Amino acid sequence: NIPAGIKMAGVVKTDGYGHGAVPIAKAIDSFVSFFCVASAEEGVNLRMHHITKPILILGPVPGDDYGDVVSFDLRPSIFTLEQAQALSDTAAVQRKNAYVHLAVDTGMSRIGMKPDEESAELALKIAHLPFLEMEGVFTHMYRADEKDLTCAREQVALFKKFLGMLKGKGVEPK
C-alpha cells in the first residue's frame, strides 16, 4: 500500500516504453495522480486522447513548444530563468497560468539546476514571475536501483538540503 498523501506518477514516455502511451495511461489512470512524458508532443498526444490528469514533461522543452505547453495544461521541467521568463510571457499572451516543476541536478548531469544557494535564488525569481505557478520540484535518482545505495543516499541528502534552501527563501512548491 502507498501511504496516504503520497502521489504516484505514471511514466509513459517514449510511447509508454514501446507499449503505447495512450492505452497504458488509460489502463493505469485510476492508480496515478499524474503522468510523465519526455516531450510536449507526447503530452499533447495524451490530451488529444482525453487524458485529463496533470502531465509533467521530464525533458527540456524548446521555446517553440511553450504555446502548446500552456494551452494543453502541460507541466514543463524548467531550470533556467530564460526558460521561465519565456514560458511566463507565453502564458501572459494566453491569459492562463502555466504550471512548472523545477528540475534539480543531484548528480546525473543531464538537466537541472545545481542544488546550491545560487539556484535557490534563481527559484525565488522564477516563483515571482507572473502567470507561472511552481507546482513541483524533482530530481532524477539515476542510481537508486543499484545494490550499493551510497550514491542514491547522497542524492537524497543533496535534494533535501536544496528543498530546505528553497523553504528558507519562502519557495514551497505544492
C-alpha positions as CSV (number, residue, x, y, z in Angstrom):
1,N,0.0,0.0,0.0
2,I,1.1,3.6,-0.7
3,P,0.9,5.8,2.4
4,A,-1.8,8.5,2.5
5,G,-0.8,11.7,0.9
6,I,1.8,10.2,-1.4
7,K,1.2,10.8,-5.1
8,M,2.3,8.4,-7.8
9,A,3.2,9.2,-11.4
10,G,2.6,7.0,-14.4
11,V,5.7,7.4,-16.6
12,V,4.5,6.8,-20.1
13,K,7.3,8.5,-22.0
14,T,8.7,7.1,-25.3
15,D,5.2,5.8,-26.3
16,G,4.8,4.0,-23.0
17,Y,8.3,2.4,-23.5
18,G,7.0,1.0,-26.7
19,H,3.7,-0.4,-25.4
20,G,1.6,2.6,-26.4
21,A,1.3,5.7,-24.2
22,V,-2.4,6.1,-24.6
23,P,-3.6,2.6,-23.7
24,I,-1.1,2.4,-20.9
25,A,-2.2,5.8,-19.5
26,K,-5.8,4.7,-19.7
27,A,-5.1,1.4,-18.0
28,I,-3.3,3.0,-15.0
29,D,-5.3,6.2,-14.8
30,S,-7.1,5.2,-11.6
31,F,-3.8,4.3,-9.8
32,V,-1.8,7.5,-10.5
33,S,-2.2,11.2,-9.7
34,F,-0.4,12.4,-12.8
35,F,1.6,11.3,-15.8
36,C,5.2,11.9,-17.0
37,V,6.3,12.2,-20.6
38,A,9.5,13.1,-22.4
39,S,8.2,15.9,-24.7
40,A,5.4,18.4,-25.2
41,E,4.4,16.3,-28.3
42,E,3.8,13.3,-26.1
43,G,1.8,15.3,-23.7
44,V,-0.4,16.8,-26.4
45,N,-1.0,13.3,-27.7
46,L,-2.3,12.2,-24.3
47,R,-4.5,15.3,-24.1
48,M,-5.9,14.6,-27.6
49,H,-6.9,11.2,-26.3
50,H,-8.8,12.7,-23.3
51,I,-6.2,12.1,-20.6
52,T,-7.1,14.9,-18.2
53,K,-4.7,14.5,-15.2
54,P,-1.6,16.7,-14.9
55,I,1.2,15.8,-17.3
56,L,4.8,16.5,-16.4
57,I,7.4,16.8,-19.2
58,L,10.6,15.3,-17.8
59,G,12.9,16.5,-20.6
60,P,13.9,20.0,-21.7
61,V,11.1,21.8,-23.6
62,P,12.1,24.0,-26.6
63,G,10.6,27.5,-26.5
64,D,8.6,26.9,-29.7
65,D,6.6,24.3,-27.7
66,Y,5.6,26.7,-25.0
67,G,2.4,27.7,-26.7
68,D,1.2,24.0,-26.6
69,V,2.6,23.6,-23.1
70,V,0.3,26.4,-21.9
71,S,-2.8,25.7,-24.0
72,F,-2.8,21.9,-23.2
73,D,-2.0,22.4,-19.5
74,L,1.3,20.5,-19.6
75,R,3.8,20.9,-16.8
76,P,7.4,21.6,-18.2
77,S,10.6,20.9,-16.3
78,I,12.5,24.2,-16.0
79,F,15.8,25.1,-14.6
80,T,16.8,28.5,-16.1
81,L,15.4,32.0,-15.8
82,E,15.3,32.3,-19.6
83,Q,13.0,29.2,-19.8
84,A,10.8,30.5,-17.0
85,Q,10.6,34.1,-18.5
86,A,9.7,32.8,-22.0
87,L,7.0,30.5,-20.5
88,S,5.7,33.3,-18.4
89,D,5.5,35.5,-21.5
90,T,3.6,32.8,-23.4
91,A,1.2,32.3,-20.6
92,A,0.6,36.0,-20.3
93,V,-0.4,36.1,-24.0
94,Q,-2.8,33.2,-23.4
95,R,-4.0,34.8,-20.2
96,K,-3.6,31.5,-18.5
97,N,-1.3,30.2,-15.7
98,A,1.5,27.8,-16.6
99,Y,2.4,25.2,-14.1
100,V,6.1,24.4,-13.8
101,H,8.3,21.9,-12.0
102,L,11.9,22.7,-11.1
103,A,14.4,20.1,-12.3
104,V,17.3,19.7,-9.9
105,D,20.6,18.0,-10.9
106,T,21.8,16.0,-7.9
107,G,24.3,14.0,-9.9
108,M,23.2,12.8,-13.3
109,S,24.5,16.0,-15.0
110,R,21.9,16.0,-17.8
111,I,19.4,18.6,-17.0
112,G,18.5,20.7,-14.0
113,M,19.7,23.4,-11.7
114,K,22.5,22.7,-9.2
115,P,21.3,22.2,-5.6
116,D,23.1,25.3,-4.3
117,E,22.3,28.8,-3.0
118,E,22.6,30.4,-6.4
119,S,19.9,28.1,-7.7
120,A,17.7,28.7,-4.7
121,E,17.9,32.5,-5.6
122,L,17.0,31.6,-9.1
123,A,14.0,29.6,-7.9
124,L,12.8,32.6,-5.9
125,K,13.0,34.8,-9.1
126,I,11.1,32.1,-11.0
127,A,8.4,31.9,-8.3
128,H,7.7,35.6,-8.6
129,L,7.1,35.6,-12.4
130,P,3.6,36.4,-13.5
131,F,1.4,33.6,-14.9
132,L,3.7,30.9,-13.5
133,E,2.7,28.5,-10.7
134,M,5.6,26.5,-9.2
135,E,3.8,23.2,-8.8
136,G,6.7,20.9,-8.0
137,V,10.4,20.1,-7.8
138,F,12.2,16.9,-8.6
139,T,15.5,15.2,-9.2
140,H,16.4,12.0,-11.1
141,M,17.6,9.2,-8.9
142,Y,19.8,7.7,-11.5
143,R,21.5,5.0,-9.4
144,A,18.7,4.1,-6.9
145,D,18.4,0.6,-8.4
146,E,21.9,-0.4,-7.5
147,K,22.8,-2.7,-4.7
148,D,25.1,-0.1,-3.1
149,L,22.8,2.8,-2.3
150,T,25.6,5.2,-1.2
151,C,25.2,7.4,-4.3
152,A,21.4,7.4,-4.0
153,R,21.6,8.4,-0.4
154,E,23.9,11.3,-1.3
155,Q,21.4,12.4,-3.9
156,V,18.6,12.4,-1.4
157,A,20.7,14.4,1.1
158,L,21.5,17.0,-1.6
159,F,17.9,17.2,-2.7
160,K,16.6,17.6,0.9
161,K,19.2,20.3,1.6
162,F,18.1,22.2,-1.5
163,L,14.4,21.9,-0.5
164,G,15.5,23.4,2.8
165,M,17.2,26.3,0.9
166,L,14.0,26.9,-1.1
167,K,11.9,26.8,2.1
168,G,14.2,29.3,3.7
169,K,13.5,31.7,0.8
170,G,9.8,31.1,1.0
171,V,9.6,29.0,-2.1
172,E,7.5,25.9,-1.3
173,P,6.2,24.2,-4.4
174,K,2.9,22.4,-3.9
